[in-house]
Protein backbone atom coordinates (compact mmCIF):
# COMPACT_ATOMS: atom_id res chain seq x y z
CA UNK A 1 0.00 0.00 0.00
CA UNK A 2 1.36 3.42 -0.93
CA UNK A 3 0.11 6.77 0.34
CA UNK A 4 1.29 10.32 0.85
CA UNK A 5 0.80 12.64 3.80
CA UNK A 6 -1.38 15.73 3.31
CA UNK A 7 -2.76 18.72 5.13
CA UNK A 8 -6.50 18.62 5.84
CA UNK A 9 -7.08 14.96 5.27
CA UNK A 10 -3.91 13.36 6.51
CA UNK A 11 -3.27 10.80 3.77
CA UNK A 12 -3.88 10.18 0.08
CA UNK A 13 -3.65 6.75 -1.52
CA UNK A 14 -1.16 6.74 -4.39
CA UNK A 15 -1.70 3.12 -5.40
CA UNK A 16 -5.10 1.41 -5.61
CA UNK A 17 -5.94 -1.27 -3.04
CA UNK A 18 -8.46 -4.13 -3.01
CA UNK A 19 -9.49 -5.92 0.20
CA UNK A 20 -11.90 -8.78 0.90
CA UNK A 21 -14.36 -7.42 3.47
CA UNK A 22 -16.40 -10.55 4.05
CA UNK A 23 -19.55 -8.55 3.26
CA UNK A 24 -20.80 -11.07 0.72
CA UNK A 25 -24.52 -10.90 1.46
CA UNK A 26 -24.88 -7.57 -0.35
CA UNK A 27 -27.15 -7.05 -3.33
CA UNK A 28 -25.83 -7.77 -6.81
CA UNK A 29 -25.17 -4.06 -7.27
CA UNK A 30 -21.74 -2.52 -7.39
CA UNK A 31 -21.59 0.47 -5.07
CA UNK A 32 -19.40 3.42 -6.10
CA UNK A 33 -18.67 6.82 -4.62
CA UNK A 34 -17.40 9.01 -7.40
CA UNK A 35 -14.30 7.28 -8.74
CA UNK A 36 -12.68 6.31 -5.46
CA UNK A 37 -14.57 3.49 -3.72
CA UNK A 38 -16.16 0.36 -5.13
CA UNK A 39 -17.84 -2.37 -3.07
CA UNK A 40 -18.70 -5.45 -5.08
CA UNK A 41 -21.24 -8.18 -4.37
CA UNK A 42 -18.44 -10.69 -3.70
CA UNK A 43 -17.27 -8.55 -0.77
CA UNK A 44 -14.27 -6.94 -2.48
CA UNK A 45 -13.72 -3.33 -1.48
CA UNK A 46 -11.75 -1.43 -4.11
CA UNK A 47 -10.18 1.85 -3.05
CA UNK A 48 -8.65 3.77 -5.92
CA UNK A 49 -5.62 5.99 -6.13
CA UNK A 50 -6.44 9.52 -4.97
CA UNK A 51 -8.73 8.50 -2.09
CA UNK A 52 -8.07 10.58 1.04
CA UNK A 53 -8.60 9.59 4.67
CA UNK A 54 -7.62 10.79 8.12
CA UNK A 55 -5.99 7.74 9.69
CA UNK A 56 -6.85 6.37 13.12
CA UNK A 57 -9.10 8.78 14.97
CA UNK A 58 -8.27 9.23 18.63
CA UNK A 59 -4.98 7.31 18.55
CA UNK A 60 -1.69 7.77 16.78
CA UNK A 61 -1.07 6.38 13.32
CA UNK A 62 1.50 3.64 12.74
CA UNK A 63 2.57 1.28 9.97
CA UNK A 64 0.27 -1.33 11.51
CA UNK A 65 -2.78 0.95 11.40
CA UNK A 66 -2.64 2.52 7.94
CA UNK A 67 -4.42 -0.18 5.89
CA UNK A 68 -6.94 -0.83 8.65
CA UNK A 69 -7.82 2.86 9.01
CA UNK A 70 -8.09 3.25 5.22
CA UNK A 71 -10.52 0.33 4.83
CA UNK A 72 -12.53 1.34 7.91
CA UNK A 73 -12.84 4.97 6.78
CA UNK A 74 -13.96 3.89 3.30
CA UNK A 75 -16.68 1.59 4.71
CA UNK A 76 -17.89 4.29 7.10
CA UNK A 77 -18.00 6.75 4.20
CA UNK A 78 -20.21 4.34 2.26
CA UNK A 79 -22.55 4.28 5.29
CA UNK A 80 -22.56 8.09 5.59
CA UNK A 81 -23.38 8.36 1.89
CA UNK A 82 -26.30 5.94 2.37
CA UNK A 83 -24.76 3.40 -0.04
CA UNK A 84 -24.05 0.75 2.60
CA UNK A 85 -26.61 -0.09 5.28
CA UNK A 86 -25.51 0.93 8.77
CA UNK A 87 -26.26 -2.62 9.95
CA UNK A 88 -22.73 -3.42 8.65
CA UNK A 89 -21.07 -1.13 11.21
CA UNK A 90 -19.98 -3.98 13.48
CA UNK A 91 -18.62 -5.94 10.50
CA UNK A 92 -16.57 -2.86 9.51
CA UNK A 93 -15.35 -2.49 13.10
CA UNK A 94 -14.37 -6.18 13.29
CA UNK A 95 -12.57 -5.88 9.95
CA UNK A 96 -10.55 -2.99 11.41
CA UNK A 97 -9.53 -5.27 14.28
CA UNK A 98 -8.67 -8.15 11.91
CA UNK A 99 -6.54 -6.01 9.58
CA UNK A 100 -4.69 -4.45 12.51
CA UNK A 101 -3.66 -7.94 13.66
CA UNK A 102 -2.77 -9.03 10.10
CA UNK A 103 -0.53 -5.97 9.76
CA UNK A 104 1.36 -6.58 13.01
CA UNK A 105 -0.56 -4.85 15.79
CA UNK A 106 -0.89 -6.83 19.02
CA UNK A 107 -4.21 -8.52 19.68
CA UNK A 108 -4.63 -6.29 22.73
CA UNK A 109 -4.13 -3.06 20.77
CA UNK A 110 -6.44 -4.29 18.01
CA UNK A 111 -9.10 -5.15 20.60
CA UNK A 112 -8.75 -1.69 22.21
CA UNK A 113 -9.18 -0.03 18.79
CA UNK A 114 -12.23 -2.22 18.10
CA UNK A 115 -13.75 -1.23 21.44
CA UNK A 116 -13.15 2.44 20.65
CA UNK A 117 -14.96 2.36 17.30
CA UNK A 118 -17.66 0.11 18.74
CA UNK A 119 -18.42 2.66 21.45
CA UNK A 120 -17.72 5.96 19.69
CA UNK A 121 -17.96 5.32 15.94
CA UNK A 122 -21.74 5.24 15.49
CA UNK A 123 -22.07 8.98 14.89
CA UNK A 124 -19.57 8.70 12.01
CA UNK A 125 -21.93 6.40 10.12
CA UNK A 126 -24.79 8.91 10.01
CA UNK A 127 -25.27 11.11 6.94
CA UNK A 128 -23.63 14.52 7.27
CA UNK A 129 -25.88 17.56 7.30
CA UNK A 130 -23.38 19.55 5.23
CA UNK A 131 -21.15 16.97 3.56
CA UNK A 132 -17.76 18.17 2.37
CA UNK A 133 -17.30 17.67 -1.35
CA UNK A 134 -21.02 17.52 -2.08
CA UNK A 135 -21.62 18.19 -5.75
CA UNK A 136 -23.95 21.14 -6.26
CA UNK A 137 -25.51 22.12 -9.56
CA UNK A 138 -26.79 25.66 -10.05
C-alpha positions as CSV (number, residue, x, y, z in Angstrom):
1,X,0.0,0.0,0.0
2,X,1.4,3.4,-0.9
3,X,0.1,6.8,0.3
4,X,1.3,10.3,0.9
5,X,0.8,12.6,3.8
6,X,-1.4,15.7,3.3
7,X,-2.8,18.7,5.1
8,X,-6.5,18.6,5.8
9,X,-7.1,15.0,5.3
10,X,-3.9,13.4,6.5
11,X,-3.3,10.8,3.8
12,X,-3.9,10.2,0.1
13,X,-3.6,6.7,-1.5
14,X,-1.2,6.7,-4.4
15,X,-1.7,3.1,-5.4
16,X,-5.1,1.4,-5.6
17,X,-5.9,-1.3,-3.0
18,X,-8.5,-4.1,-3.0
19,X,-9.5,-5.9,0.2
20,X,-11.9,-8.8,0.9
21,X,-14.4,-7.4,3.5
22,X,-16.4,-10.5,4.1
23,X,-19.6,-8.6,3.3
24,X,-20.8,-11.1,0.7
25,X,-24.5,-10.9,1.5
26,X,-24.9,-7.6,-0.4
27,X,-27.1,-7.0,-3.3
28,X,-25.8,-7.8,-6.8
29,X,-25.2,-4.1,-7.3
30,X,-21.7,-2.5,-7.4
31,X,-21.6,0.5,-5.1
32,X,-19.4,3.4,-6.1
33,X,-18.7,6.8,-4.6
34,X,-17.4,9.0,-7.4
35,X,-14.3,7.3,-8.7
36,X,-12.7,6.3,-5.5
37,X,-14.6,3.5,-3.7
38,X,-16.2,0.4,-5.1
39,X,-17.8,-2.4,-3.1
40,X,-18.7,-5.4,-5.1
41,X,-21.2,-8.2,-4.4
42,X,-18.4,-10.7,-3.7
43,X,-17.3,-8.5,-0.8
44,X,-14.3,-6.9,-2.5
45,X,-13.7,-3.3,-1.5
46,X,-11.8,-1.4,-4.1
47,X,-10.2,1.9,-3.1
48,X,-8.7,3.8,-5.9
49,X,-5.6,6.0,-6.1
50,X,-6.4,9.5,-5.0
51,X,-8.7,8.5,-2.1
52,X,-8.1,10.6,1.0
53,X,-8.6,9.6,4.7
54,X,-7.6,10.8,8.1
55,X,-6.0,7.7,9.7
56,X,-6.8,6.4,13.1
57,X,-9.1,8.8,15.0
58,X,-8.3,9.2,18.6
59,X,-5.0,7.3,18.5
60,X,-1.7,7.8,16.8
61,X,-1.1,6.4,13.3
62,X,1.5,3.6,12.7
63,X,2.6,1.3,10.0
64,X,0.3,-1.3,11.5
65,X,-2.8,0.9,11.4
66,X,-2.6,2.5,7.9
67,X,-4.4,-0.2,5.9
68,X,-6.9,-0.8,8.7
69,X,-7.8,2.9,9.0
70,X,-8.1,3.3,5.2
71,X,-10.5,0.3,4.8
72,X,-12.5,1.3,7.9
73,X,-12.8,5.0,6.8
74,X,-14.0,3.9,3.3
75,X,-16.7,1.6,4.7
76,X,-17.9,4.3,7.1
77,X,-18.0,6.8,4.2
78,X,-20.2,4.3,2.3
79,X,-22.5,4.3,5.3
80,X,-22.6,8.1,5.6
81,X,-23.4,8.4,1.9
82,X,-26.3,5.9,2.4
83,X,-24.8,3.4,0.0
84,X,-24.1,0.7,2.6
85,X,-26.6,-0.1,5.3
86,X,-25.5,0.9,8.8
87,X,-26.3,-2.6,9.9
88,X,-22.7,-3.4,8.6
89,X,-21.1,-1.1,11.2
90,X,-20.0,-4.0,13.5
91,X,-18.6,-5.9,10.5
92,X,-16.6,-2.9,9.5
93,X,-15.3,-2.5,13.1
94,X,-14.4,-6.2,13.3
95,X,-12.6,-5.9,10.0
96,X,-10.5,-3.0,11.4
97,X,-9.5,-5.3,14.3
98,X,-8.7,-8.1,11.9
99,X,-6.5,-6.0,9.6
100,X,-4.7,-4.5,12.5
101,X,-3.7,-7.9,13.7
102,X,-2.8,-9.0,10.1
103,X,-0.5,-6.0,9.8
104,X,1.4,-6.6,13.0
105,X,-0.6,-4.9,15.8
106,X,-0.9,-6.8,19.0
107,X,-4.2,-8.5,19.7
108,X,-4.6,-6.3,22.7
109,X,-4.1,-3.1,20.8
110,X,-6.4,-4.3,18.0
111,X,-9.1,-5.1,20.6
112,X,-8.8,-1.7,22.2
113,X,-9.2,0.0,18.8
114,X,-12.2,-2.2,18.1
115,X,-13.8,-1.2,21.4
116,X,-13.1,2.4,20.6
117,X,-15.0,2.4,17.3
118,X,-17.7,0.1,18.7
119,X,-18.4,2.7,21.5
120,X,-17.7,6.0,19.7
121,X,-18.0,5.3,15.9
122,X,-21.7,5.2,15.5
123,X,-22.1,9.0,14.9
124,X,-19.6,8.7,12.0
125,X,-21.9,6.4,10.1
126,X,-24.8,8.9,10.0
127,X,-25.3,11.1,6.9
128,X,-23.6,14.5,7.3
129,X,-25.9,17.6,7.3
130,X,-23.4,19.6,5.2
131,X,-21.1,17.0,3.6
132,X,-17.8,18.2,2.4
133,X,-17.3,17.7,-1.4
134,X,-21.0,17.5,-2.1
135,X,-21.6,18.2,-5.7
136,X,-24.0,21.1,-6.3
137,X,-25.5,22.1,-9.6
138,X,-26.8,25.7,-10.1
